[in-house]
Amino acid sequence: MSVVMSRIGKVTAALLTIIAVAIALIATITLYEWSAHKSTTQVVSYVYYSSPNFEIVSYNGTSITVENYGSNVTMKIPVKRIVADNTVAMQILIDIGGAGNTVVGIEGYAKELPWLFGNLTTLPAVSQGMWSWNYEEIINLKPNLVIEWSYGVQTVRGGKLSPFGIPVIGYGPQDNLSSFIYLLGLITNHTGNAVKLIDFINNVHQVLQRGLSKVPTRYKAYVIFDYEYSLWFTSGPPSGDPYWAAVNAGLQPCFNKSMQVEPSAVLQCNPDVIIAVTWSLNPHSLNATAYCESIINSIRSNPILNTTNAVRYGRVIVIPGYLTEGPPQLIVSLYIASQVYTNAFGGVNATQYLNQYFEEFLRTAKPGGTWWCSG
């Protein structure tokens, strides 16, 4: 009897061992499959958002390599110290909730926009002007990543940063914004917030397209690139953000590149809309409304511009140039379109979308104030 019980005990122990091994094996396989699925899902998501200059080369959860402007750039994840020498990158990093902990240096121009970037404008500036970089400052900040404008990315990569192995990526107006947003979310562990921002932008785009679908004809527009610089300097592709804001609004710009034009050329164009772009409008200053309206009045009183259809029919629009870069660009387009094609955009209030953007994403900016005007 004792022998039988002993054998039963051995058999039971063996079965328990086999069951335990099987459970462990199943758990291991499940965990592996879950991990593989998670990684694959993220890669598939990135592929969905990928575009030229933002193509994923490899990704393993702890590092990512991206093809960007002719180079494969590898970054360890999460990226903890970023020099955002690009105001669009700075804006997106604020939008997705990672700027406060990651941005250590900024573009010089960003310091002039405290109403947009808040206390982040007190961070060290690493550039002054389009082709002026303070490499020593960048190196001293010990970044894990430097983000440049597309026009300067190759110069910075080949400059004094090269011996230090600091990754450098670039972004420009011709690039896919959603791809850039998703990449910044991925490398800072804020992909969820990045997708929310992309969804918000897509929603604004849908509102804009619904309105434009009701417009039978497109008006001609004269886009003044920089009102403070010259009335006769126009915005155009590939890097003219105000130009794209006008095109997205369903307008046909008279001039297709950034250049100085003769007043006679504007008369020949006889634009139906004049868009004046300013970089000096502080929306919360006491004279913001007066300043915005003064630009319209100066165009109305100009002996050449006052003969155009734009002035005749009250379609002079003033917008801030800093909102035509990055996520707010489509909101600016929505404002322009709502002022030009009033019947097609009845009930659409672009200011409400701008305030929503500030409340939910760019929380360094305050809703309200005078961001644009028309008349």
Secondary structure as UniProt FT lines:
FT   HELIX           2..49
FT   TURN            52..53
FT   STRAND          54..59
FT   STRAND          63..68
FT   TURN            69..70
FT   STRAND          71..76
FT   STRAND          82..84
FT   HELIX           87..95
FT   TURN            96..97
FT   HELIX           99..102
FT   STRAND          103..106
FT   HELIX           108..112
FT   HELIX           114..117
FT   HELIX           118..122
FT   TURN            130..131
FT   HELIX           135..140
FT   STRAND          145..149
FT   TURN            150..152
FT   HELIX           153..157
FT   TURN            158..161
FT   HELIX           162..164
FT   STRAND          168..171
FT   TURN            173..174
FT   HELIX           177..187
FT   TURN            188..189
FT   HELIX           191..212
FT   TURN            213..214
FT   STRAND          220..226
FT   TURN            227..229
FT   STRAND          230..234
FT   TURN            237..239
FT   HELIX           241..248
FT   TURN            249..250
FT   STRAND          252..253
FT   STRAND          259..260
FT   HELIX           263..269
FT   STRAND          273..278
FT   TURN            283..284
FT   TURN            286..287
FT   HELIX           288..300
FT   TURN            303..304
FT   HELIX           305..307
FT   HELIX           309..312
FT   TURN            313..314
FT   STRAND          316..320
FT   HELIX           321..323
FT   TURN            327..328
FT   HELIX           329..340
FT   TURN            342..347
FT   HELIX           350..360
FT   TURN            363..364
FT   STRAND          373..374
//
